[in-house]
Amino acid sequence: MKNIIIMMLLSGILFASPWCPITGLKISENLSTSYSAKLEANDAKRVYSSVYALLIDMKEYGVYDIKKYDIETKTYIDVNDSDFVNAQKSLKAKLKLMRVVYKKRAYPMGKKLYKKRCPQDIDVNEFLEISDLKEELQNICDLKKENYLHATAVYLWDVKREGGAVSKESKVKVREDEKCPVCGMFTYKYPRWAAQIFYKHGDHEHRYSFDGVKDLMKFYFNPMKWGDYKTSKIENITKILVTDYYSQKAIDGRTAFYVIRSDIYGPMGHELIPFEDEDDAKTFKIDHKGKLIKFEDIIETEVYKLDLSE
């Protein structure tokens, strides 16, 4: 670590904060992916943990004099605009994926550490950057390890400040007494897979809730098979809601993108996994295999084949 700091000093690249102002990650631990740039508004020089963090500032404020860290020379060198083309395309999906990873470990860990080792009167809105928040937490909390400090910071920054946890209002709402008409399971037990179809028959509107898109599609194609003989016709559908795999928000099922036959299982095995954004679906497909399709491309026989591939 001392050698890195000395080299950064000699290269003129040691800045006020040791952390990225966007991600909060420690720069010295992410040098191989690090970038630097100046803000157009005030010429302030900033260092980023990755190209994705840089792109956020580029979009929000505008930046210039962009450089990336070169491992061989141990300095920041000039870059070409072409270096950002692929990163810009995958930025949205990358940010959502980071939130998914954080939700599994960093947020729960940060919440516990905050309650046990920090004052409870911290006003997160007082800080302009997550790096400023980390500096304050380092001074007032008992967080000796960097991973403890980072987990607490991202929990406060994403969850307490921005509401990183998905609100109940934005999720598919399911009552505790609702059962999936296809498999008979209580749907509320599987909130991350919940899906619904809404029908209108005359002045009356009713809905069915499902524990996954697979069972929803079985009902969609043939409601008579599952006990509804009159009202649940395709032409009577007013709304279809599914749960975005990454954000966990309720999204329009008819405009969503789906990955079928991936290596991720739902409550009923193989699933049609929904995404609001096509780039998210493509990223998921790269990580978990499968085939990307739209709602109108879903075929009834293919839905049932998912049960045969368990």
Secondary structure as UniProt FT lines:
FT   HELIX           2..11
FT   TURN            21..23
FT   HELIX           27..29
FT   HELIX           31..33
FT   STRAND          35..39
FT   TURN            40..42
FT   STRAND          45..48
FT   HELIX           51..60
FT   STRAND          63..70
FT   TURN            71..74
FT   STRAND          75..78
FT   HELIX           81..84
FT   HELIX           85..104
FT   HELIX           106..117
FT   TURN            120..121
FT   HELIX           124..126
FT   HELIX           130..140
FT   HELIX           146..154
FT   HELIX           155..161
FT   HELIX           168..170
FT   TURN            176..177
FT   TURN            181..183
FT   HELIX           187..189
FT   HELIX           191..193
FT   STRAND          195..201
FT   TURN            202..203
FT   STRAND          204..210
FT   HELIX           213..221
FT   HELIX           223..226
FT   HELIX           234..236
FT   STRAND          237..243
FT   TURN            245..247
FT   STRAND          250..252
FT   TURN            253..255
FT   STRAND          257..266
FT   TURN            267..268
FT   STRAND          269..275
FT   HELIX           278..288
FT   STRAND          291..294
FT   HELIX           295..297
FT   HELIX           300..308
//
